[in-house]
């Protein structure tokens, strides 16, 4: 529906004058709720009715045909009215009151909806902020725990140097032998190619026996590049290789990126 054409059709004047059927009245009312410009036009027509009535005969009922003639000069709208019995001014004012009350109710509903939307937005922002605070607390706790591990005098620190596959690579293993855990600082490793992952190995040197400690599947997602793995092995060295996604049963030595042995006592 073209709202401008609907407004220009003259049906809104008939609505204010009480000349429409119940079905047509409901149609106009529904459009006022959906389209503010329709409501605005109805209010302007009502104001024009009141003004014309007061100027023509302030204390006498005014025939709608008279008001129609004056309205046609206002904005060139042509309204064909059925030649039925004239409605007195009380009919017009009754419809005006209904329009004004409806407009007031519409404004109240809009304000209520706006307030509810604002409350919902504030609650959402509050929940998001609470999540951020909890996340920050969790990360802070992890950082403190990591610092405590690194600074523990009983922690075994094993530097891993770059190998032929990537000479510039480096990493560090912090081994908590009492808790069977290692912390890996992999900041010195490049991003793995697509379809590849880093795999960590615990090594016995004589004879050379590698045991997988697992793959680093979330290397790209971790900004700090600090990872924790379990290690219950009697390790003498650690190595990191680049393997296909999912890992390998034995290390690909051609893709050995870093390697480091425990300092001999």
Secondary structure, DSSP 8 states (H G I E B T S, - for coil): --HHHHHHTTHHHHHHHT-S-HHHHHHHHHHHHH-HHHHHHHHHHHHHHHHHHHHHHTTS---HHHHHHHHHHHH-------------HHHHHHHHHHHHHHHHHHHHHHHHHHHHHHHHHHHHHHHHHHHHHHHHHHHHHHHHHHHHHHH-TT-EEEEEEE-TT-TT-EEEEEEETTTTEEEEE-TTS----TTEEEEEEEEEETTEEEEEEEEETTTTT-SS-EEEEE--S--SEEEEEEEETT--SS--GGGEEEEEE----
